[in-house]
Amino acid sequence: MATKSSDKIFPITTFISDLPTNLILQPLPSSENGSVSGRLIIVGDVHGMKKSLEALLDKVDFDKHKGDHLILVGDLVNKGPDSPGVVDLAMKLGASAVRGNHENAVLNAAAEIKVNATRDTLLHSRGVADDPVVPENPDAELPGNNIRDCEIADKCVPATSHSTASVLSTRHLDWLATLPLILRVKLPHVLTSCFGDTLIVVHAGLVPGIPLEDQDPHAVMHMRSLIRKSGDEDVFVPAELPGEESWVMEWNRCQDRLASKTMVIFGHDAKRQLQLSSYAIGLDSACLYGHQLSAVVIGASDGRFEHHVVQVECADVPIIPTVSVK
């Protein structure tokens, strides 16, 4: 099944954001301990599992004051026990992040909650039950109707998204709303790297052969595989179902043909869990379901970028998956 681009996308403030150069690690002059100006710590889907995130940051000795910078691949929130705590921690640490499908759903839910509250207030103030001048369909004249495409809010956005939206503050929601869909890290050429020239962080994936600016927003947050377009075997269509192979396989084949390589770090695919390949790393290792929380730690030493994967076991109470992720 191709991605459903008709699904609602919360208004996009920034589609592509470049990581500020001051946050991109640089090697320091040679020293006995091979110190660097900081590291990039890129973490997979947290889903409100704050204890697990704290355990992972402890394991990698994260230290903002030494130049470490945290990047989250989306789905910071929803389903897990402490979405507000995760967002608070991300904001406190000055983290970067991209919007995942769950951030998008929660933002839509928050908008629906606000519309419903406004509608209820107006209906109450007009005295719907007693006022004969109120139209037979009182919703027709109330503000916000243009953003609703179904009669019952829970049919528009899953109930879990409404629950999460209701416990997030305006400050939390405003921060989530500003997250880009694509975070680009332009690596300094003074360092050699297996990552190529550019590192891209997205939640779900990218379609090879399409410029970043032309990627479909819904697919960036939802895709797991690719299908060939009927009648044109050279064109790929993003799909939400896992398919026979991850979109990563075609991405790698495409990168092998290019002179300038791009590494993608992403999440979203809990069923496949940790994915390690030449030009893409998938970090959703299903912490939400009691498995691990994963991070890629990127440092610089001896004139080159180095990276390794760090994992911790789930430290929160997991949820029972509706579909097996093993």
Salt bridges, closest charged atoms under 4 A:
ASP7 OD2 - HIS218 NE2 3.34
ASP18 OD1 - ARG184 NE 2.54
ASP45 OD2 - HIS203 NE2 3.93
GLU54 OE2 - LYS50 NZ 3.85
ASP68 OD2 - ARG39 NH2 2.74
ASP75 OD2 - HIS47 NE2 3.37
ASP75 OD2 - HIS203 NE2 3.16
ASP88 OD1 - ARG171 NH2 2.74
ASP88 OD1 - HIS172 NE2 2.83
GLU112 OE2 - LYS8 NZ 2.69
GLU112 OE1 - HIS162 NE2 3.11
ASP139 OD1 - ARG119 NE 3.27
ASP154 OD1 - HIS162 ND1 3.52
ASP197 OD1 - HIS189 NE2 3.85
GLU213 OE2 - ARG184 NH1 3.94
GLU233 OE1 - ARG228 NE 3.88
GLU240 OE2 - HIS218 NE2 3.94
GLU245 OE2 - ARG253 NH2 2.58
GLU250 OE1 - ARG253 NE 3.00
ASP269 OD2 - ARG272 NH1 2.67
